[in-house]
Amino acid sequence: MLVTAEWILVGVLIGLPIGFIISSVLSSRKLEDLDTEVQDLRTTRQLLKDEIFKLSNSRKPQPRKKRNYKPKPRNTRKKIWV
């Protein structure tokens, strides 16, 4: 009975660190993927904030250049209807 208890204790002492190492390796991959996704989302958010700020602070459009044309001469005489 004592030999069985010792083997169980040895199995627990060996299995516990190995199980911990395996679970940490598997979860670190998932954590790395989530971190990269968070960074991508933060970058996208910052770009969108910059674009909204740029659009909200837009100035008036520039006026057109002055057109060079001669005005038509105005007829100052009154027309007489007959």
Backbone atoms as SQL, in Angstrom:
CREATE TABLE atoms (id INTEGER PRIMARY KEY, chain TEXT, resi INTEGER, resn TEXT, atom TEXT, x REAL, y REAL, z REAL);
INSERT INTO atoms VALUES
  (1, 'A', 1, 'MET', 'N', 0.819, -1.188, 0.000),
  (2, 'A', 1, 'MET', 'CA', 0.000, 0.000, 0.000),
  (3, 'A', 1, 'MET', 'C', 0.865, 1.254, 0.000),
  (4, 'A', 2, 'LEU', 'N', 1.946, 1.221, 0.737),
  (5, 'A', 2, 'LEU', 'CA', 2.835, 2.377, 0.805),
  (6, 'A', 2, 'LEU', 'C', 3.556, 2.597, -0.521),
  (7, 'A', 3, 'VAL', 'N', 3.880, 1.526, -1.214),
  (8, 'A', 3, 'VAL', 'CA', 4.555, 1.640, -2.506),
  (9, 'A', 3, 'VAL', 'C', 3.623, 2.300, -3.524),
  (10, 'A', 4, 'THR', 'N', 2.361, 1.965, -3.506),
  (11, 'A', 4, 'THR', 'CA', 1.394, 2.556, -4.429),
  (12, 'A', 4, 'THR', 'C', 1.251, 4.050, -4.158),
  (13, 'A', 5, 'ALA', 'N', 1.214, 4.440, -2.922),
  (14, 'A', 5, 'ALA', 'CA', 1.092, 5.860, -2.550),
  (15, 'A', 5, 'ALA', 'C', 2.331, 6.638, -3.003),
  (16, 'A', 6, 'GLU', 'N', 3.497, 6.019, -2.883),
  (17, 'A', 6, 'GLU', 'CA', 4.722, 6.689, -3.332),
  (18, 'A', 6, 'GLU', 'C', 4.700, 6.893, -4.842),
  (19, 'A', 7, 'TRP', 'N', 4.262, 5.869, -5.590),
  (20, 'A', 7, 'TRP', 'CA', 4.205, 6.012, -7.050),
  (21, 'A', 7, 'TRP', 'C', 3.175, 7.081, -7.460),
  (22, 'A', 8, 'ILE', 'N', 2.080, 7.154, -6.757),
  (23, 'A', 8, 'ILE', 'CA', 1.091, 8.204, -7.039),
  (24, 'A', 8, 'ILE', 'C', 1.697, 9.576, -6.768),
  (25, 'A', 9, 'LEU', 'N', 2.410, 9.707, -5.675),
  (26, 'A', 9, 'LEU', 'CA', 3.062, 10.981, -5.337),
  (27, 'A', 9, 'LEU', 'C', 4.109, 11.349, -6.379),
  (28, 'A', 10, 'VAL', 'N', 4.899, 10.388, -6.830),
  (29, 'A', 10, 'VAL', 'CA', 5.904, 10.640, -7.871),
  (30, 'A', 10, 'VAL', 'C', 5.203, 11.051, -9.169),
  (31, 'A', 11, 'GLY', 'N', 4.127, 10.391, -9.518),
  (32, 'A', 11, 'GLY', 'CA', 3.389, 10.728, -10.728),
  (33, 'A', 11, 'GLY', 'C', 2.808, 12.132, -10.672),
  (34, 'A', 12, 'VAL', 'N', 2.299, 12.515, -9.527),
  (35, 'A', 12, 'VAL', 'CA', 1.753, 13.871, -9.364),
  (36, 'A', 12, 'VAL', 'C', 2.878, 14.900, -9.440),
  (37, 'A', 13, 'LEU', 'N', 3.999, 14.623, -8.802),
  (38, 'A', 13, 'LEU', 'CA', 5.119, 15.579, -8.800),
  (39, 'A', 13, 'LEU', 'C', 5.726, 15.743, -10.195),
  (40, 'A', 14, 'ILE', 'N', 5.691, 14.714, -11.004),
  (41, 'A', 14, 'ILE', 'CA', 6.215, 14.818, -12.366),
  (42, 'A', 14, 'ILE', 'C', 5.143, 15.359, -13.309),
  (43, 'A', 15, 'GLY', 'N', 3.919, 14.905, -13.142),
  (44, 'A', 15, 'GLY', 'CA', 2.847, 15.284, -14.059),
  (45, 'A', 15, 'GLY', 'C', 2.398, 16.730, -13.921),
  (46, 'A', 16, 'LEU', 'N', 2.435, 17.237, -12.711),
  (47, 'A', 16, 'LEU', 'CA', 1.984, 18.607, -12.480),
  (48, 'A', 16, 'LEU', 'C', 2.838, 19.636, -13.221),
  (49, 'A', 17, 'PRO', 'N', 4.159, 19.636, -13.135),
  (50, 'A', 17, 'PRO', 'CA', 4.943, 20.622, -13.897),
  (51, 'A', 17, 'PRO', 'C', 4.834, 20.423, -15.405),
  (52, 'A', 18, 'ILE', 'N', 4.792, 19.162, -15.855),
  (53, 'A', 18, 'ILE', 'CA', 4.679, 18.922, -17.296),
  (54, 'A', 18, 'ILE', 'C', 3.333, 19.432, -17.811),
  (55, 'A', 19, 'GLY', 'N', 2.259, 19.192, -17.074),
  (56, 'A', 19, 'GLY', 'CA', 0.944, 19.691, -17.461),
  (57, 'A', 19, 'GLY', 'C', 0.895, 21.209, -17.470),
  (58, 'A', 20, 'PHE', 'N', 1.528, 21.815, -16.497),
  (59, 'A', 20, 'PHE', 'CA', 1.578, 23.277, -16.435),
  (60, 'A', 20, 'PHE', 'C', 2.337, 23.852, -17.631),
  (61, 'A', 21, 'ILE', 'N', 3.450, 23.252, -17.990),
  (62, 'A', 21, 'ILE', 'CA', 4.250, 23.727, -19.128),
  (63, 'A', 21, 'ILE', 'C', 3.466, 23.579, -20.420),
  (64, 'A', 22, 'ILE', 'N', 2.817, 22.461, -20.625),
  (65, 'A', 22, 'ILE', 'CA', 2.050, 22.232, -21.854),
  (66, 'A', 22, 'ILE', 'C', 0.888, 23.224, -21.956),
  (67, 'A', 23, 'SER', 'N', 0.176, 23.429, -20.861),
  (68, 'A', 23, 'SER', 'CA', -0.955, 24.366, -20.906),
  (69, 'A', 23, 'SER', 'C', -0.489, 25.801, -21.124),
  (70, 'A', 24, 'SER', 'N', 0.646, 26.182, -20.582),
  (71, 'A', 24, 'SER', 'CA', 1.141, 27.546, -20.784),
  (72, 'A', 24, 'SER', 'C', 1.610, 27.771, -22.227),
  (73, 'A', 25, 'VAL', 'N', 2.196, 26.758, -22.843),
  (74, 'A', 25, 'VAL', 'CA', 2.621, 26.877, -24.245),
  (75, 'A', 25, 'VAL', 'C', 1.413, 27.017, -25.153),
  (76, 'A', 26, 'LEU', 'N', 0.368, 26.220, -24.906),
  (77, 'A', 26, 'LEU', 'CA', -0.827, 26.292, -25.738),
  (78, 'A', 26, 'LEU', 'C', -1.566, 27.621, -25.561),
  (79, 'A', 27, 'SER', 'N', -1.618, 28.128, -24.355),
  (80, 'A', 27, 'SER', 'CA', -2.333, 29.388, -24.123),
  (81, 'A', 27, 'SER', 'C', -1.522, 30.591, -24.595),
  (82, 'A', 28, 'SER', 'N', -0.204, 30.467, -24.657),
  (83, 'A', 28, 'SER', 'CA', 0.608, 31.603, -25.099),
  (84, 'A', 28, 'SER', 'C', 0.390, 31.888, -26.580),
  (85, 'A', 29, 'ARG', 'N', 0.151, 30.874, -27.386),
  (86, 'A', 29, 'ARG', 'CA', -0.143, 31.083, -28.807),
  (87, 'A', 29, 'ARG', 'C', -1.444, 31.865, -28.966),
  (88, 'A', 30, 'LYS', 'N', -2.446, 31.468, -28.210),
  (89, 'A', 30, 'LYS', 'CA', -3.738, 32.137, -28.275),
  (90, 'A', 30, 'LYS', 'C', -3.601, 33.586, -27.804),
  (91, 'A', 31, 'LEU', 'N', -2.848, 33.791, -26.749),
  (92, 'A', 31, 'LEU', 'CA', -2.640, 35.131, -26.202),
  (93, 'A', 31, 'LEU', 'C', -1.894, 36.018, -27.194),
  (94, 'A', 32, 'GLU', 'N', -0.935, 35.459, -27.902),
  (95, 'A', 32, 'GLU', 'CA', -0.183, 36.220, -28.904),
  (96, 'A', 32, 'GLU', 'C', -1.094, 36.648, -30.054),
  (97, 'A', 33, 'ASP', 'N', -1.977, 35.773, -30.492),
  (98, 'A', 33, 'ASP', 'CA', -2.926, 36.120, -31.551),
  (99, 'A', 33, 'ASP', 'C', -3.854, 37.240, -31.103),
  (100, 'A', 34, 'LEU', 'N', -4.316, 37.173, -29.875),
  (101, 'A', 34, 'LEU', 'CA', -5.204, 38.217, -29.365),
  (102, 'A', 34, 'LEU', 'C', -4.480, 39.556, -29.237),
  (103, 'A', 35, 'ASP', 'N', -3.217, 39.515, -28.839),
  (104, 'A', 35, 'ASP', 'CA', -2.445, 40.761, -28.729),
  (105, 'A', 35, 'ASP', 'C', -2.244, 41.416, -30.085),
  (106, 'A', 36, 'THR', 'N', -1.964, 40.632, -31.111),
  (107, 'A', 36, 'THR', 'CA', -1.790, 41.219, -32.440),
  (108, 'A', 36, 'THR', 'C', -3.107, 41.782, -32.961),
  (109, 'A', 37, 'GLU', 'N', -4.206, 41.116, -32.654),
  (110, 'A', 37, 'GLU', 'CA', -5.513, 41.633, -33.085),
  (111, 'A', 37, 'GLU', 'C', -5.834, 42.947, -32.382),
  (112, 'A', 38, 'VAL', 'N', -5.500, 43.052, -31.101),
  (113, 'A', 38, 'VAL', 'CA', -5.729, 44.298, -30.362),
  (114, 'A', 38, 'VAL', 'C', -4.885, 45.424, -30.959),
  (115, 'A', 39, 'GLN', 'N', -3.649, 45.142, -31.303),
  (116, 'A', 39, 'GLN', 'CA', -2.798, 46.169, -31.906),
  (117, 'A', 39, 'GLN', 'C', -3.353, 46.618, -33.251),
  (118, 'A', 40, 'ASP', 'N', -3.833, 45.690, -34.064),
  (119, 'A', 40, 'ASP', 'CA', -4.429, 46.049, -35.352),
  (120, 'A', 40, 'ASP', 'C', -5.660, 46.923, -35.162),
  (121, 'A', 41, 'LEU', 'N', -6.491, 46.584, -34.200),
  (122, 'A', 41, 'LEU', 'CA', -7.694, 47.368, -33.945),
  (123, 'A', 41, 'LEU', 'C', -7.355, 48.759, -33.419),
  (124, 'A', 42, 'ARG', 'N', -6.324, 48.861, -32.593),
  (125, 'A', 42, 'ARG', 'CA', -5.911, 50.185, -32.098),
  (126, 'A', 42, 'ARG', 'C', -5.386, 51.053, -33.227),
  (127, 'A', 43, 'THR', 'N', -4.631, 50.450, -34.138),
  (128, 'A', 43, 'THR', 'CA', -4.119, 51.194, -35.288),
  (129, 'A', 43, 'THR', 'C', -5.263, 51.680, -36.172),
  (130, 'A', 44, 'THR', 'N', -6.235, 50.796, -36.422),
  (131, 'A', 44, 'THR', 'CA', -7.387, 51.170, -37.236),
  (132, 'A', 44, 'THR', 'C', -8.174, 52.282, -36.571),
  (133, 'A', 45, 'ARG', 'N', -8.355, 52.199, -35.271),
  (134, 'A', 45, 'ARG', 'CA', -9.086, 53.233, -34.522),
  (135, 'A', 45, 'ARG', 'C', -8.383, 54.573, -34.623),
  (136, 'A', 46, 'GLN', 'N', -7.074, 54.572, -34.489),
  (137, 'A', 46, 'GLN', 'CA', -6.314, 55.827, -34.561),
  (138, 'A', 46, 'GLN', 'C', -6.414, 56.444, -35.955),
  (139, 'A', 47, 'LEU', 'N', -6.337, 55.618, -36.986),
  (140, 'A', 47, 'LEU', 'CA', -6.453, 56.137, -38.352),
  (141, 'A', 47, 'LEU', 'C', -7.836, 56.732, -38.597),
  (142, 'A', 48, 'LEU', 'N', -8.866, 56.069, -38.096),
  (143, 'A', 48, 'LEU', 'CA', -10.214, 56.596, -38.271),
  (144, 'A', 48, 'LEU', 'C', -10.416, 57.890, -37.493),
  (145, 'A', 49, 'LYS', 'N', -9.843, 57.976, -36.293),
  (146, 'A', 49, 'LYS', 'CA', -9.940, 59.214, -35.521),
  (147, 'A', 49, 'LYS', 'C', -9.252, 60.359, -36.246),
  (148, 'A', 50, 'ASP', 'N', -8.094, 60.088, -36.830),
  (149, 'A', 50, 'ASP', 'CA', -7.387, 61.124, -37.586),
  (150, 'A', 50, 'ASP', 'C', -8.200, 61.588, -38.774),
  (151, 'A', 51, 'GLU', 'N', -8.842, 60.657, -39.462),
  (152, 'A', 51, 'GLU', 'CA', -9.643, 61.020, -40.636),
  (153, 'A', 51, 'GLU', 'C', -10.872, 61.834, -40.229),
  (154, 'A', 52, 'ILE', 'N', -11.528, 61.466, -39.141),
  (155, 'A', 52, 'ILE', 'CA', -12.677, 62.234, -38.668),
  (156, 'A', 52, 'ILE', 'C', -12.242, 63.630, -38.262),
  (157, 'A', 53, 'PHE', 'N', -11.121, 63.735, -37.573),
  (158, 'A', 53, 'PHE', 'CA', -10.615, 65.045, -37.164),
  (159, 'A', 53, 'PHE', 'C', -10.277, 65.899, -38.382),
  (160, 'A', 54, 'LYS', 'N', -9.702, 65.281, -39.383),
  (161, 'A', 54, 'LYS', 'CA', -9.337, 66.004, -40.605),
  (162, 'A', 54, 'LYS', 'C', -10.583, 66.503, -41.332),
  (163, 'A', 55, 'LEU', 'N', -11.623, 65.683, -41.384),
  (164, 'A', 55, 'LEU', 'CA', -12.852, 66.076, -42.065),
  (165, 'A', 55, 'LEU', 'C', -13.628, 67.126, -41.275),
  (166, 'A', 56, 'SER', 'N', -13.564, 67.088, -39.974),
  (167, 'A', 56, 'SER', 'CA', -14.320, 68.047, -39.173),
  (168, 'A', 56, 'SER', 'C', -13.662, 69.423, -39.157),
  (169, 'A', 57, 'ASN', 'N', -12.385, 69.490, -39.401),
  (170, 'A', 57, 'ASN', 'CA', -11.676, 70.766, -39.389),
  (171, 'A', 57, 'ASN', 'C', -11.417, 71.292, -40.794),
  (172, 'A', 58, 'SER', 'N', -12.215, 70.884, -41.745),
  (173, 'A', 58, 'SER', 'CA', -11.962, 71.334, -43.109),
  (174, 'A', 58, 'SER', 'C', -12.339, 72.797, -43.256),
  (175, 'A', 59, 'ARG', 'N', -11.570, 73.508, -44.045),
  (176, 'A', 59, 'ARG', 'CA', -11.816, 74.918, -44.270),
  (177, 'A', 59, 'ARG', 'C', -12.834, 75.091, -45.375),
  (178, 'A', 60, 'LYS', 'N', -13.143, 76.348, -45.602),
  (179, 'A', 60, 'LYS', 'CA', -14.013, 76.651, -46.734),
  (180, 'A', 60, 'LYS', 'C', -13.244, 76.340, -48.009),
  (181, 'A', 61, 'PRO', 'N', -13.945, 76.016, -49.064),
  (182, 'A', 61, 'PRO', 'CA', -13.230, 75.782, -50.320),
  (183, 'A', 61, 'PRO', 'C', -12.671, 77.103, -50.857),
  (184, 'A', 62, 'GLN', 'N', -11.601, 77.002, -51.561),
  (185, 'A', 62, 'GLN', 'CA', -10.983, 78.210, -52.117),
  (186, 'A', 62, 'GLN', 'C', -11.870, 78.785, -53.211),
  (187, 'A', 63, 'PRO', 'N', -11.936, 80.119, -53.261),
  (188, 'A', 63, 'PRO', 'CA', -12.755, 80.722, -54.317),
  (189, 'A', 63, 'PRO', 'C', -12.122, 80.500, -55.683),
  (190, 'A', 64, 'ARG', 'N', -12.966, 80.554, -56.687),
  (191, 'A', 64, 'ARG', 'CA', -12.452, 80.369, -58.042),
  (192, 'A', 64, 'ARG', 'C', -11.637, 81.578, -58.459),
  (193, 'A', 65, 'LYS', 'N', -10.824, 81.351, -59.459),
  (194, 'A', 65, 'LYS', 'CA', -10.052, 82.470, -59.997),
  (195, 'A', 65, 'LYS', 'C', -10.989, 83.410, -60.747),
  (196, 'A', 66, 'LYS', 'N', -10.599, 84.648, -60.804),
  (197, 'A', 66, 'LYS', 'CA', -11.427, 85.633, -61.491),
  (198, 'A', 66, 'LYS', 'C', -11.433, 85.321, -62.983),
  (199, 'A', 67, 'ARG', 'N', -12.617, 85.323, -63.531),
  (200, 'A', 67, 'ARG', 'CA', -12.741, 85.021, -64.956),
  (201, 'A', 67, 'ARG', 'C', -12.511, 86.281, -65.768),
  (202, 'A', 68, 'ASN', 'N', -11.757, 86.140, -66.804),
  (203, 'A', 68, 'ASN', 'CA', -11.451, 87.281, -67.667),
  (204, 'A', 68, 'ASN', 'C', -12.394, 87.289, -68.863),
  (205, 'A', 69, 'TYR', 'N', -13.404, 88.085, -68.768),
  (206, 'A', 69, 'TYR', 'CA', -14.298, 88.262, -69.902),
  (207, 'A', 69, 'TYR', 'C', -14.801, 89.709, -69.864),
  (208, 'A', 70, 'LYS', 'N', -15.145, 90.194, -71.039),
  (209, 'A', 70, 'LYS', 'CA', -15.618, 91.567, -71.123),
  (210, 'A', 70, 'LYS', 'C', -17.129, 91.573, -70.895),
  (211, 'A', 71, 'PRO', 'N', -17.584, 92.471, -70.067),
  (212, 'A', 71, 'PRO', 'CA', -19.026, 92.528, -69.867),
  (213, 'A', 71, 'PRO', 'C', -19.719, 93.103, -71.092),
  (214, 'A', 72, 'LYS', 'N', -20.931, 92.685, -71.326),
  (215, 'A', 72, 'LYS', 'CA', -21.692, 93.197, -72.457),
  (216, 'A', 72, 'LYS', 'C', -22.064, 94.655, -72.174),
  (217, 'A', 73, 'PRO', 'N', -22.024, 95.486, -73.236),
  (218, 'A', 73, 'PRO', 'CA', -22.412, 96.881, -72.991),
  (219, 'A', 73, 'PRO', 'C', -23.914, 96.950, -72.712),
  (220, 'A', 74, 'ARG', 'N', -24.246, 97.698, -71.730),
  (221, 'A', 74, 'ARG', 'CA', -25.649, 97.840, -71.361),
  (222, 'A', 74, 'ARG', 'C', -26.276, 98.935, -72.199),
  (223, 'A', 75, 'ASN', 'N', -27.452, 98.684, -72.608),
  (224, 'A', 75, 'ASN', 'CA', -28.185, 99.668, -73.388),
  (225, 'A', 75, 'ASN', 'C', -28.943, 100.556, -72.413),
  (226, 'A', 76, 'THR', 'N', -28.547, 101.817, -72.375),
  (227, 'A', 76, 'THR', 'CA', -29.143, 102.718, -71.383),
  (228, 'A', 76, 'THR', 'C', -30.385, 103.449, -71.952),
  (229, 'A', 77, 'ARG', 'N', -30.596, 103.353, -73.254),
  (230, 'A', 77, 'ARG', 'CA', -31.764, 104.000, -73.837),
  (231, 'A', 77, 'ARG', 'C', -33.012, 103.202, -73.505),
  (232, 'A', 78, 'LYS', 'N', -34.065, 103.932, -73.295),
  (233, 'A', 78, 'LYS', 'CA', -35.339, 103.263, -73.062),
  (234, 'A', 78, 'LYS', 'C', -35.963, 102.916, -74.399),
  (235, 'A', 79, 'LYS', 'N', -36.538, 101.763, -74.440),
  (236, 'A', 79, 'LYS', 'CA', -37.203, 101.349, -75.673),
  (237, 'A', 79, 'LYS', 'C', -38.595, 101.988, -75.721),
  (238, 'A', 80, 'ILE', 'N', -38.951, 102.475, -76.868),
  (239, 'A', 80, 'ILE', 'CA', -40.249, 103.091, -77.068),
  (240, 'A', 80, 'ILE', 'C', -41.128, 102.105, -77.820),
  (241, 'A', 81, 'TRP', 'N', -42.240, 101.789, -77.267),
  (242, 'A', 81, 'TRP', 'CA', -43.157, 100.832, -77.858),
  (243, 'A', 81, 'TRP', 'C', -44.170, 101.565, -78.719),
  (244, 'A', 82, 'VAL', 'N', -44.261, 101.180, -79.875),
  (245, 'A', 82, 'VAL', 'CA', -45.171, 101.863, -80.798),
  (246, 'A', 82, 'VAL', 'C', -46.324, 100.968, -81.151);
